[in-house]
Amino acid sequence: MYALVRNYSGAGAKELFDLLDERKSDVETRLRTVDGFVAYTLIRTNDGGVSVTVCQDQGGTDQSTQVVRDWIKANAAGLNTDPPTVSKGTVILHLT
C-alpha cells in the first residue's frame, strides 16, 4: 500500500476544511472512484487540516491528487488556499 498526507495551513485552510465538512458526501463519492482506494481521512487542526489517503499503490494516490485538485478547482477556487505540504510513501503498517 501507499499513503499520501496533505497538510493544509495558512490562507484559506480553515475555510477549505469547513467546506469539506459541509460537502463530505460529495468528496467521498469522488474519492471512492480512485483505482485501488483503501481509505481516506480528514482531520481538522487548529490552523486548517490534514488529509490522509491510502491506496493499493502510488498510482492510486496520484489519481487521488488529481481528484482533489479538480474538486478544489470546481468548489473552492475562490478561497485562494495555500498549497498543502505533501508527504508520501510506502505503508509499513495499516490497522483497521
Contact map, one row per residue, 1 for C-alpha under 8 A:
111000000000000000000000000000000000000000000000000001111100000000000000000000000000000001100000
111100000000000000000000000000000000000000000000000001111100100000000000000000000000000111100000
111110000000000000000000000000000000000000000000000111100100100000000000000000000000000111100000
011111000000000000000000000000000000000000000000000111000000100000000000000000000000011110000000
001111100000000000000000000000000000000000000000011110000000000000000000000000000000011100000000
000111110000000000000000000000000000000000000000011100000000000000000000000000000001111000000000
000011111000000000000000000000000000000000000001111000000000000000000000000000000001110000000000
000001111100100000000000000000000000000000000011110000000000000000000000000000000111100000000000
000000111111110000000000000000000000000000000011100000000000000000000000000000000101000000000000
000000011111100000000000000000000000000000000011000000000000000000000000000000001100000000000000
000000001111100000000000000000000000000000000000000000000000000000000000000000011100000000000000
000000001111111100000000000000000000000000000001000000000000000000000000000000111100000000000000
000000011111111110000000000000000000000000000011100000000000000000000000000000001100000000000000
000000001001111111000000000000000000000000000011100000000000000000000000000000000000000000000000
000000000001111111100000000000000000000000000001000000000000000000000000000000100000000000000000
000000000001111111110000000000000000000000000001000000000000000000000000000100101000000000000000
000000000000111111111000000000000000000000010001100000000000000000000000000000000000000000000000
000000000000011111111100000000000000000000000000000000000000000000000000000000000000000000000000
000000000000001111111110000000000000000000000000000000000000000000000000000100000000000000000000
000000000000000111111111001000000000000000000000000000000000000000000000000000000000000000000000
000000000000000011111111000000000000000000000000000000000000000000000000000000000000000000000000
000000000000000001111111000000000000000000000000000000000000000000000000000000000000000000000000
000000000000000000111111111000000000000000000000000000000000000000000000000000000000000000000000
000000000000000000011111111100000000000000000000000000000000000000000000000000000000000000000000
000000000000000000000011111110000000000000000000000000000000000000000000000000000000000000000000
000000000000000000000011111111000000000000000000000000000000000000000000000000000000000000000000
000000000000000000010011111111100000000000000000000000000000000000000010000000000000000000000000
000000000000000000000001111111110000000000000000000000000000000000000000000000000000000000000000
000000000000000000000000111111111000000000000000000000000000000000000000000000000000000000000000
000000000000000000000000011111111100000000000000000000000000000000100000000000000000000000000000
000000000000000000000000001111111100100100000000000000000000000100100000000000000000000000000000
000000000000000000000000000111111100100000000000000000000000000000000000000000000000000000000000
000000000000000000000000000011111110100000000000000000000000000000000000000000000000000000000000
000000000000000000000000000001111111100000000000000000000001001100000000000000000000000000000000
000000000000000000000000000000001111100000000000000000100011001000000000000000000000000000000000
000000000000000000000000000000000111110000000000000000111001000000000000000000000000000000000000
000000000000000000000000000000111111111000000000000001110001000000000000000000000000000000000000
000000000000000000000000000000000001111100000000000011110000000000000000000000000000000000000000
000000000000000000000000000000000000111110000000000111100000000000000000000000000000000000000000
000000000000000000000000000000100000011111000000001111000000000000000000000000000000000000000000
000000000000000000000000000000000000001111100000001110000000000000000000000000000000000000000000
000000000000000000000000000000000000000111110000111100000000000000000000000000000000000000000000
000000000000000000000000000000000000000011111000111000000000000000000000000000000000000000000000
000000000000000010000000000000000000000001111101110000000000000000000000000000000000000000000000
000000000000000000000000000000000000000000111111110000000000000000000000000000000000000000000000
000000000000000000000000000000000000000000011111100000000000000000000000000000000000000000000000
000000011100110000000000000000000000000000001111100000000000000000000000000000000000000000000000
000000111101111110000000000000000000000000011111110000000000000000000000000000000000000000000000
000000111000110010000000000000000000000001111111111000000000000000000000000000000000000000000000
000011110000000000000000000000000000000001111001111100000000000000000000000000000000000000000000
000011100000000000000000000000000000000111100000111110000000000000000000000000000000000000000000
001111000000000000000000000000000000001111000000011111000000000000000000000000000000000000000000
001110000000000000000000000000000000011110000000001111100000100100000000000000000000000000000000
111100000000000000000000000000000000111100000000000111110000100000000000000000000000000000000000
111000000000000000000000000000000011111000000000000011111101100000000000000000000000000000000000
110000000000000000000000000000000001110000000000000001111101000000000000000000000000000000000000
110000000000000000000000000000000001000000000000000000111111100000000000000000000000000000000000
111000000000000000000000000000000000000000000000000000111111110000000000000000000000000000000000
000000000000000000000000000000000010000000000000000000001111111000000000000000000000000000000000
000000000000000000000000000000000111100000000000000000111111111100000000000000000000000000000000
011100000000000000000000000000000000000000000000000011101111111110000000000000000000000000000000
000000000000000000000000000000000000000000000000000000000111111111000000000000000000000000000000
000000000000000000000000000000000110000000000000000000000011111111100000000000000000000000000000
000000000000000000000000000000100100000000000000000010000001111111110000000000000000000000000000
000000000000000000000000000000000000000000000000000000000000111111111000000000000000000000000000
000000000000000000000000000000000000000000000000000000000000011111111100000000000000000000000000
000000000000000000000000000001100000000000000000000000000000001111111110000000000000000000000000
000000000000000000000000000000000000000000000000000000000000000111111111000000000000000000000000
000000000000000000000000000000000000000000000000000000000000000011111111100000000000000000000000
000000000000000000000000000000000000000000000000000000000000000001111111110000000000000000000000
000000000000000000000000001000000000000000000000000000000000000000111111111100000000000000000000
000000000000000000000000000000000000000000000000000000000000000000011111111110000000000000000000
000000000000000000000000000000000000000000000000000000000000000000001111111110000000000000000000
000000000000000000000000000000000000000000000000000000000000000000000111111110000000000000000000
000000000000000000000000000000000000000000000000000000000000000000000011111110000000000000000000
000000000000000100100000000000000000000000000000000000000000000000000011111111110000000000000000
000000000000000000000000000000000000000000000000000000000000000000000001111111111000000000000000
000000000000000000000000000000000000000000000000000000000000000000000000000111110000000000000000
000000000001001100000000000000000000000000000000000000000000000000000000000111111000000000000000
000000000011000000000000000000000000000000000000000000000000000000000000000111111100000000000000
000000000111100100000000000000000000000000000000000000000000000000000000000010111110000000000000
000000011111100000000000000000000000000000000000000000000000000000000000000000011111000000000000
000000010000000000000000000000000000000000000000000000000000000000000000000000001111100000000000
000001111000000000000000000000000000000000000000000000000000000000000000000000000111110000000000
000001110000000000000000000000000000000000000000000000000000000000000000000000000011111000000000
000111100000000000000000000000000000000000000000000000000000000000000000000000000001111100000000
000111000000000000000000000000000000000000000000000000000000000000000000000000000000111110000000
011110000000000000000000000000000000000000000000000000000000000000000000000000000000011111000000
011100000000000000000000000000000000000000000000000000000000000000000000000000000000001111100000
111000000000000000000000000000000000000000000000000000000000000000000000000000000000000111110000
111000000000000000000000000000000000000000000000000000000000000000000000000000000000000011111100
000000000000000000000000000000000000000000000000000000000000000000000000000000000000000001111100
000000000000000000000000000000000000000000000000000000000000000000000000000000000000000000111110
000000000000000000000000000000000000000000000000000000000000000000000000000000000000000000111111
000000000000000000000000000000000000000000000000000000000000000000000000000000000000000000001111
000000000000000000000000000000000000000000000000000000000000000000000000000000000000000000000111
